[in-house]
Amino acid sequence: MKKVLSIALALAMSLTLLVGCGGGETSTPATDGGSTPAVDTGAIEEGAKLVYWPMWAETEPQGMVIAEAIEAFTEATGVEVEVNFAGSRDTRKTLQPALDAGETIDVFDEDIERVNITWGDYLLDIQEMYDASELNGAQNATLIDLAKELGGGTLKSVPYQPSSFVVMYNKDLFEAAGITAVPTTWDEFLAACEALKQQGVYALTIDDAYMAAFFGYMMDRVAGFETTKAVAAGDFTNEAVLKTAEAIQTLVDNGYIDPRAAGNVYPQGQSNIADESVAMYLNGTWLPNEIRNQTKEGFRWGSFALPNIAEGGDGAESNNYGAQCFAINKNTQYPNAAFALVQWLTSGEWDQKLADETMGVPMANDATWPEALTDAKAVIDGTTQRLSWAVDMENDANVNAAIKTNLALMISGQLDAQGFADAFGKTQKGA
């Protein structure tokens, strides 16, 4: 559905919009007492109108914050923004055909890897604009460097709403089980699982949507990043497959993984985190927001990095992190206006409000992290090796399907570790 957000109001009419590079920056007061980002109105093209395709639905917290920010942007600059709220991640299906057809799309957003790799050919190089803006130096340098790396050595997107894949857990359940510190070794992790079991709580769960990710990150802890990537790329009979399956079988045989996970269809598993029948979930820092309407008031979240499992595997320093990203279509008629919008959405008041409203990670260096993710900050700050999403286990549809099918059989007790390895070894790479 397309929605035009606000026509320029009196404030916008009072601004002098100059063409070219002249003119100063304008900063308008926010209605909540904060300050909105400074935007170089003098650089905005005269008569600019933008079309923006977000990945969010209009009713999601992210969509609502972005819509509010765009209304404020229009008021401050006079730039009308037409927003195509596709929702349900339909952008992943519809954006490519629309770009190929030359449909007018000035700004869009999605996952950092999808934006820069899948749609990289359509991106405007914004390095010089970014370097000259107030964003430069004010945002998380690690995420900016990642966007630059994925953009082929130059900045073609601006990250927002960063995330990391960590063990999210219920602090109250840990305390009730007598667990006084998060586990930092595999033995400590198993001991924590046992303590939770003795309290009548399942230690872990998985949804079908995250099974390949779970397997990939587990293998990283067993055999390391490079071996895991090699397995995902086609080395299906590597001994790391059996060793990882054996580690998972330990969890299954001891009753640490919720047996319901064998049939869980997303988001059932995370709903069981919300109802407190399960204590831990290897998942993204977006989890508190996704189940916020299901958790009790005062639900206390904790986070820690999955520990090393075997010699040769990685440890707490090795984690996936990423972000959503705004990108500008290289074919836009209004590159300055488009960058002004991106700058507005990713800085100051709106970066903080997005984090607050979604219980998410902010992008600005001086932003306040939501209480639910304070532990996750230490994990992200301590990460020295970035893992790709699912350590590539979702890159091939057949690999993804083989993991889902056979891991579900393991959890249900119909397949042991050797059976998993034998079945996975027969996987044929997809197209």
Secondary structure, DSSP 8 states (H G I E B T S, - for coil): -EEEE----HHHHHS---SSS-S-EE--B-TTSSB---EEGGGS-TT-EEEEE-SS-TTSHHHHHHHHHHHHHHHHH--EEEEE---TTTHHHHHHHHHHTT----EEEEEHHIIIIISGGGB---HHHHHTSTTTTTB-HHHHHHHHHHTTSS--EEEEEEEEEEEEEEHHHHHHTT--S---SHHHHHHHHHHHHHTT-EEE---GGGHHHHHHHHHHHHH-HHHHHHHHHT-TT-HHHHHHHHHHHHHHHTT-B-GGGGG--TTHHHHHHHTTSEEEEEEETTHHHHTTTTS-TT--EEEE-----STTS--TTEE-EEEEEEEEBTT-S-HHHHHHHHHHHTSHHHHHHHHHHHT----BTT----GGGHHHHHHHHT--EE--GGGGTTSSHHHHHHHHHHHHHHHTTS--HHHHHHHHHT-----
